[in-house]
């Protein structure tokens, strides 16, 4: 599943929270908890990298609207117009 770059701020908050929880787990001596949280922290970091890559690709792909050139008109002359026959 691809992460949505619009959710970058939320993921950064989750990552900061995970770092705080790792610090708490180490302080309390919860080694197993700290190791599990480190895995989640690494996954959050990977998702942030993916978001950056997706945003960079979207910026390069934006084709925008095509530019319009000046209006061009042309006059069609027929044999009847040249002979003066207006029908």
C-alpha positions, 0 to 999 in steps of 0.5 A: 500500500502506498502512503499518501503524501498528504498524511506526511504531518500525521506520520511525522507525529507518529514517528516522534511519538514512537521515539518518545515511547522507545525512550520511556521503554528503555528507561523502564527496562522494557527491552522487548517493548523497546525493540518492537517500537524500534521496528515500528519507528523504522517502518515509519521512516521508510514510509516517509521516504516513500512519501518523498519519492511519490511527491517528487514523481508527481511534481515531475509528471504534472503536465499542466494545461496545454498553451494555446497559440494565437487564433488562426483564421483562413479564407477559402476562395472558390472559383465562384467567388473569383468569377463574381457569382454570388449564390 
